[in-house]
Amino acid sequence: MSEIPDISTSLSDRYVIQRELGSGGMAVVYLALDKKLEREVALKVLRPELGAVLGAERFLAEIKISAKLDHPHILTLIDSGNADGTLYYVLPYVRGESLRDKLNRERQLGLDEALTITKQVASALDYAHRQGLVHRDIKPENILIQEGEAMLADFGIALAVKEAGGNRLTQTGLSLGTPQYMSPEQATGDRGVDARSDVYSLASVLYEMLAGEPPVTGANAQSMIAKLMTERPTHLRVLRDTVPESVDAVVAKALAKTPADRYASAGEFARALDAKPALATVPHPASTARRRTAMVAGIAAILIVVAAGALAFK
């Protein structure tokens, strides 16, 4: 994979790049200082091999769509541009950690915390889906945690790359989405990917928060996609028996291989997680005591009859 060009000089009039924060399949992210507004931001630089097949004008036009998103759990696009042939975009800098960092440290989360994160992200997805946008790359790396609140990053970036690159994307050797969290229809290149694909991916993230591993694992992308298409994930309660049956059932439905078998929207998925199973009627203590007394008396009567029968045959 080629090196990211140094664009610090090209952007020096607006941004001062301070250090690298991380890298992924599509971009390298830097902590930068926005000189005009005097604040820290996350500046993401697309990899050259990807930018080469996208076309700057088309990519920048597509990425503007995500700037219209306004939701408390979505990191909104601040800026984007072309620095001497290198494409970049800018997001708010979150002074917290990614869900990936948290899972690397803790491996499994408590049920309440995992459900809270999931429902916050589901709220963001439900809002964006109503605007006609599908994220396409829900994964722990794109969920940031700040002051106990989950923030969804890179919304619209994958879509912008997909729309701008078209069939030429295959030339880069890169794929949109991550195999561990990718829906079956996205893995097969279905162009009709919709909100239900994001529901699958979010359910995969919830699965990992509770089980300590994603529903699909493997040595490489090919083996994971093969499993994704042919195997059902192990039920959560098999891996962690403290997970309520209701949550296990909701996650299993959201991970259905056929989109029509999943929840139709992220909002429906969140509401299903919120639903409380019907509680069994708790008997009154007095009636319980009466039943216990009757049961003991019945057993005693049976024993007397058996004893009497045994004497009769002597």
C-alpha positions in Angstrom: 0.0 0.0 0.0 1.5 3.3 -1.0 2.5 6.0 1.4 0.3 9.1 2.1 1.9 12.2 0.6 2.9 14.9 3.0 0.2 17.6 2.7 1.2 19.7 5.7 2.7 22.4 3.4 -0.3 22.4 1.1 -2.7 22.9 4.0 -0.5 25.1 6.1 -2.7 28.2 5.6 -5.7 26.4 7.3 -4.5 23.4 9.2 -1.4 22.4 11.2 -0.9 18.7 11.3 0.3 17.6 14.7 0.4 13.8 14.7 -1.0 10.6 13.2 -4.0 9.1 15.0 -4.5 6.0 13.0 -5.0 4.5 9.6 -7.5 2.3 7.8 -8.2 0.8 4.4 -9.3 4.1 2.9 -7.5 6.9 4.7 -4.9 7.9 7.3 -6.2 10.2 10.1 -4.2 13.0 11.7 -4.8 15.3 14.6 -4.7 18.8 13.3 -5.2 22.3 14.5 -7.7 24.4 12.6 -5.9 27.7 12.6 -9.0 29.8 11.7 -11.3 28.5 14.4 -8.4 27.6 16.9 -9.7 24.1 17.6 -8.4 20.5 17.1 -9.9 18.4 14.3 -9.5 15.0 12.8 -8.1 15.4 9.3 -8.4 12.3 7.1 -6.3 11.9 4.0 -7.5 9.4 1.3 -4.9 6.9 0.1 -3.5 7.9 -3.3 -4.4 4.7 -5.0 -8.0 5.3 -4.0 -8.0 9.0 -4.9 -6.6 8.1 -8.3 -9.7 6.2 -9.4 -12.3 8.4 -7.8 -11.8 11.8 -9.4 -11.6 14.8 -7.1 -14.7 16.7 -8.3 -17.0 13.7 -8.1 -15.7 12.6 -4.7 -16.0 16.1 -3.2 -19.5 16.5 -4.6 -20.6 13.2 -3.2 -19.1 13.7 0.2 -21.0 17.0 0.7 -24.1 15.0 1.2 -22.9 13.9 4.6 -22.4 17.5 5.7 -26.1 17.9 5.8 -26.5 15.4 8.6 -27.4 17.0 11.9 -27.8 14.5 14.8 -26.3 14.4 18.3 -24.7 11.0 17.7 -23.2 11.8 14.3 -19.9 13.4 13.7 -20.7 16.0 11.0 -18.4 16.7 8.1 -16.6 20.0 8.7 -14.5 20.4 5.6 -13.1 18.6 2.5 -10.8 19.4 -0.3 -8.0 18.6 -2.8 -4.5 19.4 -1.6 -2.2 19.1 -4.7 -4.0 16.0 -5.9 -4.6 14.4 -2.5 -8.2 14.2 -1.3 -9.0 14.9 2.3 -11.9 15.5 4.6 -12.2 16.9 8.2 -14.3 15.8 11.2 -14.5 17.0 14.7 -11.8 15.6 17.0 -13.3 13.4 19.8 -11.4 13.6 23.0 -12.3 10.1 24.1 -11.7 6.7 22.6 -13.1 4.5 19.9 -15.2 1.5 20.7 -12.4 -0.6 19.3 -10.0 0.9 21.9 -12.5 0.1 24.6 -13.0 -3.5 23.4 -9.3 -4.1 23.1 -9.0 -3.1 26.7 -12.1 -4.7 28.2 -13.0 -7.3 25.6 -16.6 -7.6 26.8 -18.9 -4.8 28.1 -21.7 -4.9 30.6 -25.2 -5.5 29.2 -26.5 -2.0 30.0 -23.5 -0.2 28.5 -23.5 -2.3 25.4 -27.3 -1.7 24.9 -26.9 2.1 25.5 -24.1 2.4 22.9 -26.1 0.3 20.4 -29.3 2.3 20.9 -27.5 5.7 20.5 -25.9 4.5 17.2 -29.2 3.1 16.1 -30.8 6.5 16.7 -28.1 8.1 14.4 -28.6 5.5 11.7 -32.4 5.8 11.8 -32.1 9.5 11.3 -29.6 9.1 8.4 -31.7 6.4 6.8 -34.6 8.7 6.7 -32.4 11.1 4.7 -31.7 8.3 2.2 -28.1 7.6 3.4 -26.7 4.2 4.3 -23.4 4.1 6.3 -22.0 0.9 4.8 -19.1 0.6 7.3 -20.4 0.2 10.8 -17.6 -1.2 13.0 -16.1 -0.4 16.4 -13.4 1.8 14.8 -16.1 4.1 13.5 -17.9 4.4 16.9 -16.3 7.0 19.2 -17.0 7.4 22.9 -16.9 10.8 24.5 -18.3 11.6 28.0 -20.4 8.4 27.8 -21.9 9.3 24.5 -21.5 7.2 21.3 -20.6 9.2 18.2 -20.8 7.7 14.7 -18.0 8.7 12.4 -17.4 8.6 8.7 -21.1 8.8 7.7 -21.4 9.0 4.0 -17.7 8.5 3.3 -18.1 4.9 2.1 -21.1 6.0 0.1 -19.2 8.8 -1.5 -16.3 6.5 -2.4 -18.8 4.0 -3.8 -20.7 6.5 -5.9 -17.6 8.3 -7.1 -15.5 5.2 -7.8 -18.2 3.0 -9.3 -16.8 -0.2 -10.9 -13.3 1.3 -10.9 -13.0 0.8 -7.1 -11.9 -2.8 -7.8 -8.7 -1.5 -9.3 -7.5 -0.3 -5.9 -7.7 -3.8 -4.3 -9.7 -2.1 -1.5 -13.3 -3.0 -0.5 -16.0 -1.0 1.3 -17.0 -2.4 4.6 -15.2 -4.8 7.0 -15.8 -8.6 6.7 -16.5 -9.1 10.4 -19.4 -6.7 10.3 -20.4 -6.8 6.6 -23.9 -7.9 5.7 -24.2 -10.9 3.3 -25.7 -8.7 0.6 -22.9 -6.2 0.9 -20.3 -9.0 0.7 -21.8 -10.2 -2.6 -21.7 -6.7 -4.1 -25.4 -6.2 -4.2 -26.1 -2.7 -5.4 -29.4 -2.6 -3.6 -27.8 -2.3 -0.1 -30.2 -0.5 2.2 -30.9 0.3 5.9 -31.2 -3.3 6.7 -27.5 -3.8 5.9 -26.6 -1.2 8.5 -28.9 -3.0 11.0 -26.9 -6.2 10.4 -23.6 -4.5 10.9 -24.8 -2.8 14.1 -26.1 -6.1 15.4 -22.6 -7.6 14.7 -21.0 -4.8 16.8 -23.5 -5.5 19.7 -22.7 -9.2 19.4 -19.0 -8.4 19.8 -19.6 -6.1 22.8 -21.4 -8.9 24.6 -19.6 -12.1 23.4 -16.0 -10.7 23.1 -15.8 -11.5 19.4 -17.7 -10.7 16.2 -20.3 -13.2 14.9 -18.0 -14.0 12.0 -14.3 -14.7 12.5 -11.6 -16.2 10.3 -8.0 -16.2 9.2 -8.6 -13.8 6.3 -11.3 -11.9 4.5 -12.1 -14.7 2.1 -12.7 -17.3 4.9 -14.8 -14.8 6.8 -17.0 -14.1 3.8 -17.4 -17.8 3.2 -18.6 -18.3 6.7 -20.8 -15.2 6.4 -22.6 -16.8 3.4 -22.9 -20.4 4.8 -22.9 -20.4 8.6 -25.2 -19.1 11.3 -23.6 -17.3 14.2 -23.5 -19.0 17.5 -26.3 -17.8 19.8 -25.1 -15.2 22.3 -26.4 -17.2 25.3 -24.1 -20.1 24.3 -21.1 -17.8 24.7 -22.4 -15.7 27.6 -25.4 -17.2 29.5 -26.1 -14.0 31.4 -27.4 -12.4 28.2 -31.2 -12.3 28.4 -33.1 -14.6 26.0 -34.9 -11.5 24.6 -31.7 -9.8 23.7 -30.3 -13.0 22.2 -33.5 -13.4 20.0 -33.4 -9.7 18.9 -29.7 -10.0 17.8 -30.3 -13.3 16.0 -33.1 -11.7 14.0 -31.0 -8.7 13.1 -28.2 -11.1 11.9 -30.5 -13.0 9.6 -28.9 -13.6 6.2 -31.9 -12.5 4.2 -32.6 -8.8 4.6 -36.4 -9.4 4.6 -36.0 -11.5 7.8 -34.3 -8.6 9.7 -35.7 -5.5 11.3 -36.8 -3.1 8.6 -35.1 -0.1 10.3 -32.5 0.8 12.9 -35.3 2.3 14.9 -37.2 -0.9 14.9 -34.1 -2.8 16.0 -33.6 -0.4 19.0 -37.2 -0.6 20.0 -37.0 -4.4 20.0 -33.9 -4.2 22.3 -35.9 -1.9 24.6 -38.9 -4.2 24.8 -39.2 -6.1 28.1 -40.3 -9.7 28.0 -43.6 -10.5 29.7 -43.0 -11.4 33.3 -44.6 -14.6 34.7 -47.3 -14.0 37.3 -45.7 -14.3 40.8 -48.0 -16.4 43.0 -49.2 -14.9 46.3 -47.1 -16.3 49.2 -50.2 -17.7 51.0 -51.3 -19.7 47.9 -47.8 -20.9 47.4 -47.8 -22.2 51.0 -51.1 -23.9 50.6 -49.9 -25.7 47.4 -46.7 -26.8 49.2 -48.8 -28.2 52.1 -51.1 -30.0 49.7 -48.1 -31.4 47.8 -46.5 -32.8 51.0 -49.9 -34.3 52.1 -50.3 -35.9 48.7 -46.8 -37.5 48.8 -47.4 -38.7 52.3 -50.7 -40.4 51.2 -49.0 -42.1 48.3 -46.3 -43.5 50.6 -48.9 -44.8 53.0 -50.7 -46.6 50.2 -47.4 -48.1 48.9 -46.5 -49.3 52.5 -50.0 -50.9 53.0 -49.7 -52.7 49.7 -46.3 -54.1 50.7 -47.7 -55.4 54.0 -50.6 -57.1 52.2 -48.2 -59.3 50.2 -46.3 -60.5 53.2 
